[in-house]
Amino acid sequence: MKPMPCKPSFIPVRLASCLKARRDHRHAAWSLLLLLGLAFLLPTTVRAHTDFGPQIDIDHALIQPKQDGSSAILKFNIHNNTGSVIHLLRVETPVASGSRIMFNAGDGRQLQLDSLGVKPEQTLEFATSHMWVELTGLRQELHNGMHVSMRLIFTSGQWVDVIGDVGLHHDH
């Protein structure tokens, strides 16, 4: 709201109206500053991109290249020690252009999932024939014994860095 201009020549009624407009404008400005200050103090639901640290354990990370060399299967176990449900969104690695969370629905049907949740204090095995992560668009040939850095990205924006070992070829 734009304050009304006040000139000394206004009659007293107009002057009272002008002073009220200025007071309302000052009140609105202070209210806005107070709200902005509170916004910095309140916790947000979306976290900054940070490392989960020791709250998430990843073990047995094994990368198995497919015979055709175009993609690889990533198998691992994820232990959630955060106290709340976490959702794996994707895996990033310098050796692949993308990743897909895959689920074997039976009858030869494989479904790609947008994310997958892990309940608090539980372990989810991405090391079975029912669930895995497929690394797509391999940028280099993977050989047995290689170590590959990866980052598991969660829907909260947090991540876990892990090193995967390249193992035997996998036919899926």
Steps between C-alpha positions, in 0.01 A plus 500: 500500500644835395490768772297810426697820451460737794528870451487749786216690331249214543213551739515307834264220380720435198811516721361235737429272203851557368662414836293179525615394150864551599451303824333214306787498250759486782303218668491302174875546451576379855266204456679402181842524668376289791366231264826492305697464822280213617537325165873461566440354846234242412604155375416426138360181356749502213856463617805639334704250305700338777668172573297257713825398667490205742118488508490288183719193452562354156676167476582233245488748208569285196482613137444228242532612137256348252652290222422761232686770699223760469392491864578339834309368798579656838424287803533613862334502841378824653454534878284793615605631843337845463184443702275587203416356159750583227439472125778412257457708186800414281869411487756731340842382388763625254491166314130522398270769364198385700341247730167326546351333807359172370252253646420151371119477518491136388386345172804658333377855574761748617380832637700820532427678829522876556636446851505231764445546873694342784330499841686618812733247661455260209716358222400481137684263271564621148697179463219264401343396172195709596663842549808666360635825359598503135780735399420614146707657225839370613773747409784252531561128504484348847751229598509259794675653798428864407379732774229748399390805700125551523259734671158374612255791483187508717178698450591724797798628300743317726747243375741225595834451324608140448766305311378203298710207385462369146436126501390229261282567196129486564226391260164647592 
